[in-house]
Amino acid sequence: MIRLRPLLAAAIFLAAMGCSSEETKSVSLYCALDQEHSERLVQLFEKEQGVTVKPRFDTEGQKTVGLVNAILDEKDRPRCDVFWNNELAHTVRLAQKDMLAPYVSPAAAAVPDRYKDKNGLWTGFAARARVLIVNTDLVAEADFPKSIWDLIDPKWKGKCAIAKPVTGTTLTHFTALALMLGVEGFAKLTDGIKSNEVVILKSNGATMREVASGKLHWALTDTDDFHVALQKGHKVACVFPDQDETGMGTMLIPNSVSIIRGGPHPEEAKKLVDFIVSERVEAMLAAAKSAQIPLRPAVKGPAEAQIKAIGAFKELPWDPAQTALALASMSERFETLFER
């Protein structure tokens, strides 16, 4: 009787099955949504689809920019298949650089058209709103700030904060504001922020923590960071800014997902995109600690009543394409403008 060595026997078995160990289905994911919120969804996809996901997550300090730069650096030999971004403007920037492959996911049919690229280069889902988080032990409800312009009100001098607008949603927000307000209007805001001694912190999470701890009265942050503070039992409230008749509205920033042009696993990438933009995942993100706001009206929003649903608040009108074009130059400008 001929005895085969174990490794040789395994190789013959795989060959007989018409496959090899190298043919195991996999897909590479670069993900900017916080790992604590996205990793369990990645694991669910792997379990259901039998596809191994090789994820790369961002860091609190870089917030999206690091992953975007990696995708740009790998342009000639892409390693990423799918980019799950926790904001939109940088995704649009990649589309403008011809880095994305078109794919219209049938799972996103119910997502409103304004949150999808007309050529199928990206799909928006599960948004966050840019809100004011207020410490209710320090500020009575009647005195809550109600506008971005309250940042420059002398009554709040040295008592409020923003994240330095060089990465993440704060960069997108301030870039959009610069385009919307024009040179004079935006200079009024930024000059006022400096003269009013608004505290400039590293991230939205940091602004939330300073308010939750009582070190500051209020700050500009995202709804997911507010929700984290609330779930931890801190005395905080959420204000959707600029909601009066003349107000410019509250900025809404969706997550976005796209397929990288030339990525190594295009078919598996489509399956992953279908999963990420599904109604089920959007509902799961709304119910989780991240408290994302569903873009589909039929999907139930976060349980916390302070986080409003789509259509329940006045949105800031902003142009993702123009904002994306200005991101790089504005980030450099803000780095100098808000230098400590």
N, C-alpha and C positions, 0 to 999 in steps of 0.2 A: 504494500500500500504506500502510495506517495503522500508524504506529509508536507504541507505548505507552511511556510513561515506566516505568522499572524498578519503582518502588514501586507504581504503578497496576497494572502487569501482575501483580505478586505478590499484590496484594489480590484481583484478579479470579480468579487461580488458587485462592487459599484459599477464596473464596466458592464456586467451582465444586466444590471438594472437600467443601463443607458444613461448613466450620469456619473459625475465625479464630485469629490468633495469641494472643488472649486466652483461648482455650479450652484451651490446653495444660494437661494435668493436673498439679496440684501439691497439696502438703499441707504444713502448717506444724507443725513439731515443736519442742517445748521439751524439752530433754534434760538431766537432771542427772547422768547417768553421764558420767565423765570423757571428754572429746572424743577422746583417744587410743584409747579402747576402743570408742567408739560410732560414730565417724565412718565407719570402713570398712564397718560394717554398713549405715549409711544409704546409702552409695554402692552397695553390693550391691543393696539394694532398688530404687534408682533404675534400675540397669542391667537388672534382671530385670522390673520392672513398668512401666517407661516413665513413671514418675511423678516429677516434680521435688520434692525435699524441701527446704523452707526451714527449716534448723535454727537454733535458738538454744540455746547451751550455757551452763552456769552457770560460776561462778568458784570457785576454791579457798576464798576467804574467805567467800562467802555460802552455798555448799553447799545447794542446793535452795531455801532461803528466798527468794532473789532471784527465782527463777522462779515460785514460788508467789505471791509478792506481785504479780508482773506479771500473772498470770492473774486474781487478785482485782481488780486495778486495771482490767482490761479486761472486767469482767463485763458491762457494758452493750453492749459491742461486741467480742466475742471475736476475737482474732487467732490464737490457738493452736487447732489441731485435735487434736493428740495430745500428751499429757504423759507422757514416759518419766522416771520418778522413780527414783533409786537408793536409795530407802528407801520405807517404806509409810505411816507415820503422817501425813505431810503430804498424801498422796493421799487418805487417809480423811477428813482435815479438809476437803478440797475437796468430797468427797462429802456431808459433813454440811452444807455451805453450798449444796447443790443446784447445784454447778458442773459435774457430770459427767453425761454421757449414757449410758444403759445399752447395752451391747453384749456379748453372749456369743460369744466367738470360738471357732469349731470347732477352731482350732489349739491351744487350751488345754485340750482335753477331758481329757488325761491329768494335768494339774496337780491335785494333791490339793485337795479342796473347801475346806480350812481356809485356803488361800492365795488364794481367790477370793471376791469379794463375791457374796452370795447373789442380789442384784438385777442383777448384771452391770455394776456401776459401775467396777470395777477388777479387774485380774488380776495376781497375783504370779508371779514367776519369778526364777531366777538370783540366789541369795541370797549375803550375806556374814555371817560370824559375828564377834561381838565377842570378840576374843581378847587374850591377853597376849603381846607380843613381848619376847623375852629375849635379851640379849647373852651368848652362850655363852663368850666370852673372860673375862667378868666374873663370871658366875654358873655354878657347877657344877650339873649336872643334878639332883643330890640336893637342891639348895637352891632350885630353881625355885619362884617363886610359883605358887599353885594356885587362888587365889580373888580376887574383887573386894575382899574384906576385907583382903587383903594390902596394899592401898593405905594402910591405917592401922596397919600393923604397924611399931613403932619401929625394927626392924632395917633397914627400907628408907627411913628418914627422909632426904628430900632426894635419893633415888636413883631415883625412878620418876615417871611423868608421865601425864597425861590431856589430851585436847583440851578446851578450854573448852566446856562443854555448852550452847551457845546456837544451834548450827546442826547440820545433818547427823545422822549416826547417833548421835553422842554425846548430842545433845539428846534424841533418841528413847529412847536407852538410859537416861539418867538420869531422864527423865520416867516411864518404865515402872518403874524402881526406886523412885522416890518413891511411886508408887501401890501398889506391891507391899509395900514395907517399912513404910509408914505414917509418921506424923510423927516418932515417937520413933526408929524404926529408921533412917530416912533422915537424921535429924539426927546420929545417931551416925556415919554414914558421912561426911557432908559436914564435920562438925566435925573428925573425924579426919583428913580429907584436908588441911585447913588446918593443923592442929597438927603433922601429920607432914611438912609442907613439900613436899607433892606438887607437882611442877612443872606449871603450867597453860600449855599451848601453844595455838597458833592452830588447829591441825587435826590429824587423825589422821595425815596424811602427815608433819607436823612431829614428832609423837611417835615415829613410826617412824625418822625420820632421826636423831634424838638418840640413840636406842638403837643403831642401826646404826653410828653414828660412835664409839660408846663413851663418849659424854658422860653417858649414863644407863644404869642396869642393866636396866630393863625399863619397859614402858608398856602402856597399854590402847589398842588400835587395831582395825582391821578386817583380815580375812583377805587382802583384795586388797593392802593396804599391806604386810603381812608378806611376801606373795609377791614384791612388787617388790624388797624388800630382799634376799630370798633369791636371786632371779635375778641380782642385781648382785654376788653373791659375798660378802655380809656374813655374819659369824658370828652367826646369829640362830636362835632356835627359837620355835615357836608352841605356846602352852598354851591349851587350851579350859578356861576357868575353871569352878569350882564343880561338879565332876563326881562328887564322892563322894556317899554315900547321903543325907546331910542337905543337900547343896549345892543352891542354887536353880537351877542349870543355866546354860548359855551362851546368850546372846541371839542369835537368828537374825533377820536383817532382809532380806527379799526386795526386789529391784527390783519396781516396779509400773508398769503402763501403763494409761492411761485416755483416753477421748475427751471433749473439752471440750464441754459443752452449748452449742449455738448456734454452733459453729465453722464457718468458711466452706466447708469441704470434707468433709462427713460420709462420703461414699462412699469417697473416697481414704483417709480416716482409718481406716476399717475394714480396708482392705487393709494399711495400715501396721501396725495392731495385730496382725493375723493373722501378719504377718512377724515382728514383735518377740517374740511369745509362742510362736513355733514351736519345736519340739524341736531343729531344726537350729541356730537362733540360741542357744538355751540351751547346747548342746554347744560351740558356738564360743566363747561367753563363758567356759565352764569351761576350755577349752584355751588361752585367751589369757592375757596377763600379768595381767589382772584376776582370774583364778582364781576365778570365781564358782561357788557351790555349786548344782548343779541341784536343783530341787524335784521333778522327775520321777525316781523311783527307777531307771528304765530308762536314764537318760542318764548317761554316764560323767562322773565328777567330775574335778577338777583332777589333773594328773599328780603333783603334790607330795604325798607320803604324809602329811605333817603336817597337811594340810587335810582334815578328815574329811568323809565323805559324810552325807547325811540319814539319820537312823536310827542312825548310829554314835556319836552323842554325846547327852547329856541336854540338851534344850532348855529355856530359861527360858520359863515360861508367862506370856505378856503379852497384854493386851487392846488391840488397835489402836484400837478405837473410843474407849475411855476415855483412852488415851494421846493420841489426836488432840485430844480436847476440852481437854486440859490443856496442850498444847504452847505456846501463846502466853503464858499466864501463867507457866509454868515457865521459859521462855526469859528473860523479864524478871527473874524471881527469880534465875536462875543468873547473869545478867549482873552483878547486884549482889553475889551471894554469893561469886562467884569473881573479883571485881575485884582486879586486881593492886595 
